[in-house]
Structure formats: structure tokens, C-alpha cells
């Protein structure tokens, strides 16, 4: 009987062991399922992080691209403006050198008789010279009977003249010229006070 009882005890222990193993296997299976679920979560999180990194990198690269485009557009605009200014104001030196020639031709006209061929020849040459320089942007600065403007006029004399309001240009002593709105030579004037 002892063997039977002992067998029963062994059988029960075996059953208990099998039950314990089964429970342990179920725990392991549950643990494996949980681990697999967690692994999937980690994989999803890693994928989302990678996607966010890539999106951030794309946004950063797009921003850099737009900044480079804007910088290049500004560069092109600046260089075009510089080219225009070089073209416009490269003539400034030449114009400044030709202005005394204009003055001398006007003096020659003032001293010559109007009916002579010399007068007519000098007048035609002066007109042609002024027209040519005008095509390149040289213009005479208006001064007679204008209010005095220190940006365009250089006052060298003042005179009190009855009936003329103070600050008016009453006489032009030397003509002034501007090249595309930039003063090449200011007009020398006499101003009323």
C-alpha cells in the first residue's frame, strides 16, 4: 500500500509539477506576448522618431533652400543695381570735364556777333553737345527765380532787392548741372535777403 500511496504522491507531485510547468509556460507565453507587444511598440516609437527626424530634416533643408533662393535673388538685384550705377556714374567724370567746355562755348557766344558764321557754328556745336550729353542724363539745374535750395545751389552773394522775397535766387553766376538727379556741379547764385 505504501507503494500505491507513494505512487499517488508521486503522481500528485508530477501533476503539481506539470501544472506548475504549465502555469510557468503560460506565464512565459504571456511574457513573450507582452515582450512582442512591447517590441512592436518600441519599433513603432522608433519608426515615429525616425519619421519625425526626417520631417525635421526636410523642413530644415527647405528653409535653407528658401533662404538661399532669397539670398541669390538679392545678390542678382544688387549686382544689377551696381551695373546700372556704374554705367550711369561712369559718365560723371567725363561730364564734369565737359561742363567747362560748355561754359567756354557759352562765353564765346556771348562775345561773338549774332549774325556771323562763327556765332552760328559755335551755337550749333553747343546745341549738339548739350543734346548728346542730355541723352546720357546731364541736365541743367534750374535756378533763376527759384527758391534757394542748398542741395542744388551754392550761394556766393546776397543782395537786398525790393519786391523780391528773401531766399529767392535773383541771379545765376555759373550754371549748375546734374547727372541723373546727382549734382555734378552746383549752380553758383546770388540770393535775395
Buried (B, 14 or more C-beta within 10 A) or exposed (E): EEEEEEEEEEEEEEEEEEEEEEEEEEEEEEEEEEEEEEEEEEEEEEEEEEEEEEEEEEEEEEEEEEEEEEEEEEEEEEEEEEEEEEEBBEBBEEBBEBBEEBEEBBEBBEEBEEEEEEBEEBBEEBEEBBEEBEEBBBBBBBBEEBEBBEEBBBBEEBEEBEEBEEEBBBBBEBBBBBBBEEBBBBBBBBBBE
